[in-house]
Amino acid sequence: MPSPKAPVGRVAARPAPRPGPRPALRPSTRLPQADLTRDATRDAPRDVPRDTQRGIQSIEVGGALLQALAHAGGALALKDLAAAAGMSAAKAHPYLVSFGKLGLIGQDAASGRYGLGPLAMQLGLISLQQLDPLALATPLIEALAAESGLTLALAVWTARGACIVRVAQPPAPVFVSMRHGTVMSLRGTASGRLYAALLPRALVLPVLQAEARAAGSPAEARFDVAFTADLAAVRAQGLALSAGLSLPGIHAVAAPVFDHAGRPVLALTAIAPAALLPADAAGLWAQRLRAEAQTLSLRLGAPG
């Protein structure tokens, strides 16, 4: 809803002040050094890109050690950790001492290897608690819909199956309309196939059986050979594709978003007429969707 317009006021010229005696000059006061060197990111304008803001170089250099540990996924010897961070062991050691005092890094007494410390673990847990997959993904699908001309949707797994919870329509005269709350077929939609391929069978089977009963197709109440092969292909290519299975001429591509435990929490789905969206895992928007889903997964702490 657009915000109300600000009231239009009358503009009047302010009278020029009469010249008066000049104030006496005061001796300059030197500011404390701490005020002159405060972090520029704190007071920088909000519209200034972060990569142009002044930082503290030594923190950025030492931060490479923390990044190396995060990428390694386990403890490393000093020389290996330093090499991964692109520095010598002699240069890395003072940073590790300081990080150890802060609790960002810990050293195993027996092996001497360095790993993430208790403070780093606490920060990671707090960060995960603050992350909301839907809040992260909603601006993304809106931007992708505007850029691609495709309908974008987010689906989550519920007791009834894959359910659409967010929809972003493109600014185009013709597009595929989706409704919030729609439960997607496990066999006939990209979102449904994605969850069927990635979730445990014990979780998916009751939904598959209920879907078959509602459709009057008892033969589809199980993981038959063809369906099992389709799900294996989804896992292999990291995408689920649908070519006219639910609606003739309508294609869909779905990519998984994982949380910190490696569980699929969102299906990032694009839907459009076949002319705009080929049902091809190597297609432009299929690849883009998979890349965006992987980026979201990393932000949610999913294993790299």
TIROKE-55994 format. One line per 8 residues: their letters; for each residue x, y, z of N, C-alpha, C, O. Coordinates in steps of 0.1 Angstrom, whole numbers, plus 5000, padded with zeros to 4 digits. Layout:
BEGIN
A> X:Y:Z:X:Y:Z:X:Y:Z:X:Y:Z; ...
***
This chain:
BEGIN
MPSPKAPV> 5008:4988:5000:5000:5000:5000:5009:5012:5000:5017:5014:5009; 5007:5021:4990:5016:5033:4990:5014:5042:5002:5003:5043:5007; 5025:5048:5006:5024:5056:5018:5018:5069:5014:5019:5074:5002; 5011:5076:5023:5004:5089:5020:5014:5099:5016:5025:5100:5022; 5010:5108:5007:5018:5119:5003:5020:5128:5015:5011:5131:5022; 5032:5134:5015:5035:5144:5026:5028:5157:5022:5026:5160:5010; 5022:5164:5032:5015:5176:5030:5024:5186:5023:5036:5188:5026; 5018:5194:5013:5026:5204:5006:5024:5217:5013:5013:5222:5015
GRVAARPA> 5035:5223:5018:5035:5235:5026:5039:5247:5017:5045:5245:5006; 5037:5258:5022:5041:5271:5015:5055:5273:5018:5060:5272:5030; 5063:5277:5008:5077:5280:5009:5079:5295:5010:5075:5302:5002; 5085:5299:5021:5087:5313:5023:5102:5315:5025:5109:5307:5030; 5107:5327:5020:5121:5330:5021:5124:5335:5035:5116:5344:5040; 5134:5330:5042:5138:5335:5055:5146:5348:5054:5155:5349:5046; 5142:5359:5061:5149:5371:5060:5164:5370:5064:5167:5362:5074; 5173:5377:5057:5187:5376:5060:5190:5382:5074:5185:5393:5077
PRPGPRPA> 5198:5376:5082:5201:5382:5095:5210:5394:5094:5218:5395:5084; 5208:5403:5103:5217:5415:5103:5231:5412:5107:5233:5404:5116; 5240:5418:5101:5254:5415:5105:5257:5420:5119:5253:5431:5123; 5264:5412:5126:5267:5415:5140:5282:5413:5143:5289:5410:5133; 5286:5415:5155:5300:5413:5158:5304:5399:5156:5297:5390:5160; 5316:5396:5151:5321:5383:5149:5324:5377:5163:5330:5383:5171; 5321:5364:5164:5324:5357:5177:5339:5356:5178:5346:5354:5169; 5344:5356:5191:5358:5354:5193:5362:5340:5190:5355:5331:5192
LRPSTRLP> 5374:5339:5184:5379:5326:5180:5384:5318:5192:5391:5324:5201; 5379:5306:5193:5384:5298:5205:5395:5289:5201:5396:5285:5189; 5404:5286:5210:5415:5277:5206:5410:5263:5203:5400:5258:5209; 5416:5257:5193:5411:5244:5188:5414:5234:5199:5424:5234:5206; 5405:5224:5200:5406:5213:5209:5409:5200:5202:5401:5196:5193; 5419:5194:5205:5423:5182:5198:5415:5170:5203:5414:5168:5216; 5408:5163:5194:5399:5152:5199:5408:5140:5203:5419:5139:5198; 5403:5132:5212:5411:5120:5216:5413:5111:5204:5404:5111:5195
QADLTRDA> 5424:5104:5203:5427:5096:5192:5416:5085:5190:5414:5081:5178; 5410:5080:5200:5400:5070:5199:5388:5075:5191:5382:5067:5183; 5385:5088:5192:5373:5093:5185:5377:5095:5170:5368:5093:5161; 5390:5097:5167:5394:5099:5153:5395:5086:5146:5395:5086:5133; 5397:5075:5153:5399:5063:5146:5388:5053:5148:5390:5041:5146; 5376:5057:5152:5365:5048:5154:5361:5041:5141:5364:5047:5130; 5356:5030:5142:5352:5022:5130:5343:5029:5121:5332:5034:5125; 5347:5031:5108:5339:5038:5099:5326:5032:5096:5316:5039:5092
TRDAPRDV> 5325:5019:5097:5312:5012:5094:5301:5016:5104:5289:5014:5100; 5305:5021:5115:5294:5024:5125:5286:5036:5121:5274:5037:5123; 5293:5047:5116:5287:5059:5113:5285:5062:5098:5281:5072:5094; 5289:5052:5090:5289:5054:5075:5274:5055:5071:5266:5048:5077; 5271:5062:5060:5257:5063:5055:5253:5049:5051:5261:5040:5047; 5240:5047:5053:5234:5033:5050:5235:5029:5035:5236:5018:5032; 5236:5040:5026:5236:5036:5012:5250:5035:5007:5252:5033:4994; 5260:5035:5015:5274:5033:5011:5277:5018:5010:5275:5012:5020
PRDTQRGI> 5282:5013:4999:5285:4999:4998:5295:4995:5009:5304:5003:5012; 5294:4983:5015:5303:4979:5025:5317:4977:5021:5326:4979:5028; 5319:4974:5008:5333:4971:5003:5340:4984:5002:5352:4984:4999; 5333:4996:5003:5340:5009:5002:5342:5015:5015:5349:5026:5016; 5337:5009:5026:5339:5014:5039:5352:5010:5045:5357:5000:5043; 5358:5019:5053:5371:5017:5059:5369:5007:5071:5360:5008:5079; 5378:4997:5071:5378:4987:5082:5392:4986:5088:5401:4995:5086; 5394:4976:5096:5407:4974:5103:5413:4962:5096:5409:4951:5097
QSIEVGGA> 5424:4965:5089:5431:4955:5081:5435:4943:5089:5434:4932:5084; 5441:4945:5101:5446:4933:5108:5435:4923:5112:5437:4911:5112; 5423:4929:5114:5411:4920:5117:5408:4912:5104:5405:4900:5105; 5408:4918:5093:5405:4911:5080:5415:4901:5077:5412:4890:5072; 5428:4904:5080:5438:4894:5077:5437:4882:5087:5437:4870:5082; 5435:4885:5099:5433:4874:5109:5420:4866:5106:5419:4854:5109; 5410:4873:5101:5397:4866:5098:5399:4855:5088:5390:4846:5087; 5409:4856:5080:5411:4845:5070:5414:4832:5077:5410:4821:5071
LLQALAHA> 5419:4832:5089:5421:4820:5096:5408:4814:5101:5406:4801:5100; 5399:4822:5105:5386:4817:5109:5378:4812:5097:5371:4801:5097; 5379:4819:5085:5373:4814:5073:5379:4800:5069:5371:4791:5064; 5392:4799:5070:5398:4786:5067:5393:4775:5075:5391:4764:5070; 5392:4777:5088:5386:4767:5097:5372:4763:5094:5368:4751:5094; 5364:4773:5091:5350:4771:5087:5349:4762:5074:5341:4753:5074; 5358:4765:5064:5357:4757:5052:5363:4743:5054:5358:4734:5048; 5372:4742:5063:5378:4729:5065:5368:4719:5072:5369:4707:5070
GGALALKD> 5360:4725:5081:5350:4716:5088:5356:4708:5099:5349:4699:5104; 5368:4710:5103:5375:4703:5114:5387:4709:5118:5392:4720:5112; 5394:4704:5128:5406:4709:5133:5418:4708:5124:5418:4698:5116; 5427:4717:5124:5439:4717:5115:5451:4720:5123:5451:4727:5133; 5462:4714:5118:5475:4717:5123:5479:4732:5119:5474:4737:5110; 5488:4738:5127:5492:4752:5125:5496:4754:5110:5491:4763:5104; 5505:4746:5105:5510:4748:5091:5499:4747:5081:5499:4754:5071; 5490:4737:5083:5479:4735:5074:5469:4747:5074:5464:4751:5064
LAAAAGMS> 5466:4751:5086:5457:4762:5088:5463:4775:5082:5456:4782:5075; 5476:4778:5085:5482:4790:5079:5482:4789:5064:5479:4799:5057; 5485:4777:5058:5486:4776:5044:5472:4778:5038:5470:4785:5027; 5461:4773:5044:5448:4775:5039:5444:4790:5039:5436:4794:5031; 5449:4797:5049:5446:4811:5050:5455:4820:5042:5454:4832:5041; 5465:4814:5035:5474:4821:5027:5485:4829:5034:5488:4840:5030; 5490:4824:5045:5500:4831:5053:5510:4821:5059:5507:4809:5058; 5521:4826:5064:5531:4817:5070:5526:4813:5084:5518:4820:5090
AAKAHPYL> 5532:4802:5090:5528:4798:5103:5532:4809:5113:5525:4811:5123; 5544:4815:5111:5549:4825:5120:5539:4837:5121:5537:4843:5131; 5533:4841:5109:5524:4852:5109:5510:4848:5115:5504:4856:5121; 5507:4835:5113:5493:4831:5118:5493:4829:5133:5483:4832:5139; 5504:4825:5139:5504:4822:5153:5499:4833:5163:5491:4830:5171; 5504:4845:5161:5499:4856:5170:5484:4858:5169:5477:4861:5179; 5479:4857:5157:5464:4858:5155:5457:4847:5163:5447:4849:5169; 5462:4835:5162:5456:4824:5169:5456:4825:5184:5447:4821:5191
VSFGKLGL> 5467:4831:5189:5468:4833:5203:5457:4843:5208:5450:4841:5218; 5455:4854:5200:5445:4864:5204:5431:4858:5202:5422:4860:5211; 5429:4850:5191:5415:4844:5189:5413:4834:5200:5401:4832:5205; 5423:4827:5205:5422:4818:5216:5418:4824:5229:5409:4819:5236; 5423:4836:5232:5419:4844:5244:5405:4848:5243:5398:4849:5253; 5400:4851:5231:5386:4855:5230:5376:4843:5229:5364:4845:5231; 5381:4831:5227:5373:4819:5226:5368:4816:5212:5359:4808:5210; 5374:4824:5202:5370:4821:5188:5377:4808:5183:5371:4802:5174
IGQDAASG> 5388:4805:5188:5396:4794:5184:5401:4786:5197:5404:4792:5207; 5401:4773:5195:5406:4764:5206:5416:4755:5201:5416:4752:5189; 5426:4751:5209:5436:4742:5206:5436:4729:5214:5435:4730:5226; 5436:4718:5207:5436:4705:5213:5449:4703:5220:5460:4704:5214; 5449:4700:5233:5461:4698:5241:5469:4686:5236:5482:4687:5237; 5463:4676:5232:5470:4664:5228:5477:4665:5214:5488:4662:5212; 5468:4669:5204:5473:4670:5190:5479:4683:5186:5487:4684:5176; 5476:4694:5194:5480:4707:5190:5472:4713:5178:5476:4724:5174
RYGLGPLA> 5462:4706:5174:5454:4711:5162:5445:4723:5167:5441:4723:5179; 5442:4732:5158:5433:4743:5161:5419:4740:5155:5418:4736:5144; 5409:4744:5163:5395:4743:5158:5388:4755:5164:5393:4763:5171; 5375:4755:5160:5367:4766:5165:5364:4765:5180:5362:4754:5185; 5365:4777:5187:5363:4777:5201:5349:4779:5206:5340:4780:5197; 5347:4779:5219:5333:4780:5224:5325:4793:5220:5313:4792:5217; 5332:4804:5219:5325:4816:5215:5321:4815:5200:5310:4820:5197; 5329:4810:5192:5325:4808:5178:5313:4799:5177:5304:4801:5169
MQLGLISL> 5312:4788:5185:5301:4780:5185:5288:4787:5190:5277:4785:5184; 5289:4795:5200:5278:4803:5205:5273:4812:5195:5261:4814:5193; 5282:4819:5188:5278:4829:5178:5271:4821:5167:5261:4826:5161; 5276:4809:5163:5269:4802:5152:5255:4798:5156:5246:4798:5148; 5253:4793:5168:5240:4789:5173:5230:4801:5173:5219:4799:5169; 5235:4812:5178:5227:4824:5179:5223:4828:5164:5211:4832:5162; 5232:4828:5155:5230:4832:5142:5219:4823:5135:5210:4827:5128; 5220:4810:5138:5210:4800:5132:5196:4803:5138:5186:4802:5131
QQLDPLAL> 5196:4806:5151:5183:4809:5157:5176:4821:5151:5164:4822:5151; 5184:4831:5147:5179:4843:5142:5175:4842:5127:5168:4851:5122; 5179:4832:5120:5176:4831:5106:5162:4825:5103:5159:4814:5109; 5155:4831:5095:5142:4826:5091:5142:4823:5076:5144:4832:5068; 5141:4810:5071:5143:4807:5057:5133:4815:5048:5137:4820:5038; 5120:4817:5053:5111:4824:5045:5114:4839:5044:5113:4845:5033; 5119:4845:5055:5123:4859:5054:5135:4861:5045:5135:4871:5038; 5144:4851:5044:5155:4853:5036:5151:4851:5021:5157:4858:5012
ATPLIEAL> 5142:4842:5018:5139:4838:5005:5129:4847:4998:5129:4848:4986; 5120:4853:5006:5109:4861:5000:5114:4872:4991:5110:4874:4980; 5124:4881:4996:5129:4891:4987:5136:4885:4974:5136:4892:4964; 5142:4874:4976:5148:4868:4964:5139:4864:4953:5141:4867:4942; 5127:4857:4957:5118:4853:4946:5111:4865:4940:5108:4865:4928; 5110:4876:4947:5104:4888:4941:5113:4894:4931:5109:4898:4920; 5126:4894:4934:5136:4900:4925:5138:4891:4913:5139:4895:4901; 5137:4877:4915:5139:4868:4904:5126:4869:4894:5128:4868:4882
AAESGLTL> 5115:4870:4900:5102:4872:4892:5103:4884:4883:5099:4883:4871; 5108:4895:4889:5109:4907:4881:5119:4906:4870:5118:4912:4859; 5130:4899:4873:5141:4898:4863:5138:4888:4852:5141:4890:4841; 5131:4877:4856:5130:4866:4846:5117:4866:4839:5116:4860:4828; 5106:4872:4844:5093:4871:4838:5086:4858:4841:5076:4855:4835; 5092:4850:4851:5086:4837:4855:5078:4839:4868:5081:4849:4876; 5069:4831:4871:5063:4830:4885:5072:4822:4894:5076:4811:4891; 5075:4828:4905:5084:4822:4915:5075:4819:4928:5067:4826:4932
ALAVWTAR> 5078:4807:4934:5071:4803:4946:5080:4796:4956:5090:4791:4952; 5076:4796:4968:5083:4789:4979:5073:4779:4984:5062:4782:4988; 5078:4766:4985:5069:4756:4991:5076:4749:5003:5089:4747:5003; 5069:4747:5014:5074:4740:5025:5067:4726:5027:5056:4724:5021; 5073:4717:5034:5067:4704:5037:5058:4705:5049:5062:4710:5059; 5046:4700:5047:5036:4699:5058:5031:4685:5059:5035:4676:5051; 5022:4683:5068:5016:4669:5070:5008:4665:5058:5006:4653:5056; 5004:4675:5050:4996:4672:5037:5005:4671:5025:5000:4667:5014
GACIVRVA> 5018:4675:5026:5027:4674:5015:5033:4688:5013:5034:4696:5022; 5038:4690:5000:5045:4703:4997:5034:4714:4995:5025:4712:4987; 5035:4724:5003:5025:4735:5003:5031:4748:4999:5042:4752:5004; 5024:4755:4990:5029:4769:4986:5026:4779:4997:5015:4780:5001; 5037:4786:5001:5035:4796:5012:5038:4810:5007:5035:4820:5014; 5046:4811:4996:5049:4825:4991:5049:4824:4976:5053:4814:4970; 5043:4835:4969:5043:4835:4955:5047:4849:4951:5043:4859:4957; 5055:4850:4940:5059:4863:4934:5056:4862:4919:5061:4854:4912
QPPAPVFV> 5046:4871:4915:5042:4872:4901:5051:4881:4894:5055:4892:4899; 5054:4878:4881:5062:4887:4873:5054:4899:4868:5042:4898:4867; 5061:4910:4864:5054:4921:4858:5052:4919:4843:5057:4926:4835; 5044:4909:4840:5041:4905:4826:5026:4904:4824:5019:4901:4833; 5022:4907:4812:5007:4906:4809:5002:4891:4810:4990:4889:4813; 5011:4882:4808:5006:4867:4808:5016:4860:4817:5028:4861:4815; 5011:4853:4827:5019:4846:4836:5011:4834:4843:4998:4834:4842; 5017:4825:4849:5011:4814:4856:5007:4818:4870:5016:4822:4877
SMRHGTVM> 4995:4817:4873:4990:4822:4886:4991:4810:4896:4987:4799:4893; 4996:4813:4908:4996:4803:4919:4989:4809:4931:4988:4821:4933; 4984:4800:4939:4977:4805:4951:4984:4800:4964:4989:4789:4964; 4985:4808:4974:4990:4804:4987:4982:4793:4993:4969:4794:4992; 4988:4784:4999:4981:4773:5005:4978:4761:4996:4973:4751:5001; 4982:4762:4983:4980:4751:4974:4989:4739:4978:5001:4742:4979; 4984:4727:4979:4992:4715:4982:4996:4709:4968:4987:4706:4960; 5009:4707:4966:5014:4703:4953:5015:4688:4953:5019:4681:4962
SLRGTASG> 5011:4682:4941:5011:4668:4939:5025:4662:4940:5035:4669:4935; 5027:4651:4947:5041:4645:4948:5045:4640:4934:5057:4640:4931; 5036:4635:4926:5040:4629:4913:5040:4639:4902:5048:4639:4893; 5031:4649:4903:5028:4657:4891:5034:4671:4892:5031:4679:4883; 5041:4675:4902:5047:4688:4903:5062:4688:4907:5066:4678:4913; 5069:4698:4903:5083:4699:4906:5086:4700:4921:5095:4693:4926; 5078:4708:4928:5079:4710:4942:5077:4697:4950:5084:4693:4959; 5066:4690:4946:5063:4677:4952:5073:4667:4950:5077:4659:4959
RLYAALLP> 5078:4666:4937:5089:4656:4934:5102:4659:4942:5108:4650:4947; 5104:4672:4944:5117:4675:4951:5116:4670:4965:5126:4664:4970; 5105:4672:4972:5104:4667:4986:5104:4652:4986:5109:4646:4995; 5097:4646:4977:5096:4632:4977:5110:4625:4975:5112:4614:4980; 5118:4632:4968:5132:4627:4965:5141:4629:4977:5150:4621:4979; 5139:4639:4985:5149:4643:4995:5145:4639:5009:5153:4638:5018; 5132:4637:5012:5128:4634:5025:5127:4618:5027:5127:4611:5017; 5128:4614:5039:5127:4599:5042:5114:4593:5037:5103:4600:5037
RALVLPVL> 5115:4581:5031:5103:4575:5026:5092:4573:5036:5080:4574:5033; 5095:4571:5048:5085:4569:5059:5077:4582:5061:5065:4581:5065; 5083:4593:5058:5076:4606:5059:5067:4609:5047:5057:4615:5048; 5072:4604:5035:5065:4607:5023:5054:4598:5020:5044:4602:5014; 5056:4585:5023:5046:4575:5019:5032:4577:5024:5023:4576:5016; 5029:4582:5036:5015:4585:5040:5009:4595:5031:4997:4594:5028; 5016:4605:5027:5011:4616:5018:5009:4610:5004:4999:4613:4998; 5018:4602:5000:5016:4595:4986:5004:4587:4986:4996:4587:4976
QAEARAAG> 5001:4579:4997:4989:4571:4998:4976:4579:4998:4967:4576:4992; 4977:4590:5006:4965:4599:5007:4962:4605:4993:4950:4606:4989; 4972:4609:4986:4971:4615:4973:4965:4605:4963:4956:4608:4955; 4969:4592:4964:4964:4582:4955:4950:4579:4958:4942:4577:4948; 4946:4579:4971:4932:4576:4974:4923:4587:4969:4912:4585:4963; 4927:4600:4971:4919:4611:4966:4918:4611:4951:4907:4616:4946; 4928:4606:4944:4927:4606:4929:4921:4593:4924:4918:4592:4912; 4917:4584:4933:4912:4571:4928:4922:4563:4921:4918:4555:4911
SPAEARFD> 4934:4564:4924:4945:4556:4917:4953:4548:4927:4964:4552:4931; 4948:4537:4932:4955:4529:4942:4969:4524:4938:4977:4522:4946; 4971:4523:4925:4984:4518:4920:4995:4529:4922:5007:4525:4923; 4991:4541:4925:5001:4552:4927:5004:4554:4942:5010:4564:4945; 4999:4545:4950:5001:4547:4965:5014:4540:4969:5015:4537:4981; 5023:4539:4961:5036:4533:4964:5047:4538:4956:5045:4545:4946; 5059:4535:4960:5071:4540:4952:5074:4529:4941:5082:4520:4943; 5067:4530:4930:5069:4521:4919:5082:4523:4912:5089:4533:4916
VAFTADLA> 5086:4515:4903:5099:4515:4896:5101:4529:4889:5112:4535:4890; 5091:4533:4882:5092:4545:4874:5094:4558:4883:5102:4566:4881; 5085:4558:4894:5086:4570:4903:5099:4570:4910:5105:4580:4913; 5104:4558:4914:5117:4557:4921:5128:4562:4912:5138:4568:4917; 5128:4558:4899:5138:4563:4890:5137:4578:4888:5148:4585:4887; 5125:4584:4888:5124:4598:4887:5130:4605:4899:5137:4616:4897; 5128:4600:4911:5133:4606:4923:5148:4605:4923:5155:4614:4928; 5154:4594:4918:5168:4592:4918:5174:4603:4909:5185:4608:4911
AVRAQGLA> 5167:4606:4898:5172:4616:4888:5172:4630:4895:5181:4638:4893; 5162:4633:4903:5161:4645:4910:5173:4647:4920:5179:4657:4920; 5176:4636:4927:5187:4637:4936:5201:4639:4929:5210:4646:4933; 5202:4632:4917:5214:4633:4910:5217:4647:4904:5228:4651:4904; 5206:4654:4899:5209:4667:4893:5206:4678:4902:5208:4690:4899; 5201:4675:4914:5199:4686:4924:5187:4695:4920:5186:4706:4925; 5179:4691:4911:5167:4698:4907:5156:4689:4904:5158:4677:4900; 5143:4694:4905:5132:4686:4901:5125:4694:4889:5124:4706:4890
LSAGLSLP> 5122:4686:4879:5116:4692:4867:5102:4687:4864:5099:4675:4868; 5094:4695:4859:5080:4691:4855:5077:4697:4842:5077:4709:4840; 5073:4689:4832:5070:4693:4819:5056:4690:4815:5053:4679:4810; 5046:4698:4818:5032:4696:4815:5026:4685:4822:5015:4680:4818; 5031:4681:4834:5025:4670:4841:5011:4674:4848:5002:4666:4848; 5011:4686:4853:4998:4691:4859:4990:4699:4849:4977:4697:4849; 4996:4708:4841:4989:4716:4831:4997:4715:4818:5009:4717:4818; 4990:4712:4807:4997:4711:4794:5004:4724:4791:4998:4735:4792
GIHAVAAP> 5016:4723:4786:5023:4735:4782:5029:4744:4793:5035:4754:4791; 5028:4739:4805:5033:4746:4817:5045:4738:4823:5043:4726:4826; 5057:4744:4824:5068:4738:4829:5072:4744:4843:5068:4755:4846; 5079:4736:4851:5083:4741:4864:5097:4735:4868:5100:4723:4863; 5104:4742:4875:5117:4738:4880:5118:4741:4895:5114:4752:4899; 5122:4732:4903:5123:4734:4918:5137:4730:4923:5143:4720:4919; 5143:4739:4931:5156:4736:4937:5155:4736:4952:5147:4744:4958; 5162:4728:4959:5161:4727:4973:5169:4737:4981:5181:4740:4977
VFDHAGRP> 5164:4741:4992:5171:4749:5002:5172:4741:5015:5162:4737:5020; 5185:4740:5019:5187:4731:5031:5191:4740:5043:5196:4751:5042; 5188:4735:5055:5191:4742:5067:5205:4736:5073:5212:4729:5066; 5209:4741:5085:5222:4737:5090:5223:4722:5093:5234:4717:5093; 5212:4715:5094:5213:4701:5096:5212:4693:5083:5211:4681:5083; 5212:4700:5072:5211:4693:5059:5197:4689:5055:5195:4680:5046; 5187:4694:5062:5173:4691:5059:5167:4700:5049:5170:4712:5049; 5159:4696:5039:5152:4705:5029:5141:4713:5036:5132:4707:5042
VLALTAIA> 5143:4726:5037:5133:4734:5044:5125:4743:5034:5114:4748:5038; 5129:4744:5021:5122:4752:5011:5124:4745:4998:5135:4740:4995; 5114:4746:4990:5115:4743:4975:5114:4757:4968:5103:4763:4968; 5125:4761:4962:5125:4773:4954:5121:4770:4940:5128:4763:4933; 5109:4774:4936:5102:4769:4924:5099:4780:4914:5094:4791:4918; 5102:4777:4901:5099:4786:4890:5088:4779:4881:5090:4767:4878; 5078:4787:4877:5067:4781:4869:5064:4791:4858:5063:4803:4860; 5063:4785:4846:5060:4794:4834:5056:4786:4822:5058:4773:4822
PAALLPAD> 5051:4792:4812:5048:4785:4799:5061:4779:4794:5072:4784:4796; 5060:4768:4786:5072:4761:4782:5081:4769:4773:5093:4767:4773; 5076:4779:4766:5084:4788:4758:5094:4796:4766:5104:4800:4761; 5090:4799:4779:5098:4807:4787:5107:4799:4796:5118:4804:4801; 5103:4787:4799:5111:4779:4809:5112:4764:4804:5103:4756:4806; 5123:4761:4797:5125:4747:4793:5127:4738:4805:5133:4742:4815; 5121:4726:4804:5123:4716:4815:5136:4709:4813:5136:4697:4810; 5147:4717:4815:5160:4712:4812:5169:4716:4824:5170:4728:4827
AAGLWAQR> 5176:4706:4830:5184:4710:4842:5196:4718:4838:5202:4725:4847; 5200:4718:4825:5211:4726:4821:5206:4740:4816:5214:4748:4811; 5193:4743:4816:5188:4756:4811:5193:4767:4820:5197:4766:4831; 5192:4779:4814:5196:4791:4821:5190:4793:4834:5197:4795:4844; 5177:4793:4835:5170:4796:4847:5170:4784:4857:5169:4786:4869; 5171:4772:4852:5173:4761:4861:5186:4762:4868:5187:4760:4880; 5197:4766:4861:5210:4767:4867:5210:4779:4877:5216:4778:4888; 5203:4790:4873:5203:4801:4882:5195:4798:4895:5199:4802:4906
LRAEAQTL> 5184:4791:4893:5176:4787:4905:5184:4778:4915:5184:4780:4927; 5192:4769:4909:5200:4760:4917:5211:4768:4925:5213:4766:4936; 5217:4778:4918:5227:4786:4924:5222:4794:4935:5228:4796:4946; 5210:4800:4933:5204:4809:4943:5200:4800:4955:5201:4805:4967; 5195:4788:4953:5191:4779:4964:5203:4775:4972:5203:4774:4984; 5215:4773:4965:5227:4769:4972:5232:4781:4981:5237:4779:4992; 5231:4793:4976:5234:4805:4983:5226:4806:4996:5231:4809:5007; 5213:4804:4994:5204:4805:5006:5207:4794:5016:5207:4796:5028
SLRLGAPG> 5211:4782:5011:5214:4771:5020:5227:4774:5028:5227:4772:5040; 5236:4780:5022:5249:4784:5029:5246:4795:5040:5251:4794:5051; 5237:4804:5037:5233:4814:5047:5226:4808:5058:5226:4813:5069; 5219:4797:5056:5212:4790:5067:5221:4780:5074:5217:4773:5083; 5234:4779:5070:5244:4771:5077:5245:4757:5072:5250:4748:5079; 5239:4754:5060:5240:4741:5054:5254:4737:5051:5262:4746:5048; 5258:4724:5053:5271:4720:5049:5275:4724:5035:5266:4722:5026; 5287:4729:5032:5291:4733:5019:5294:4721:5010:5297:4723:4998
***
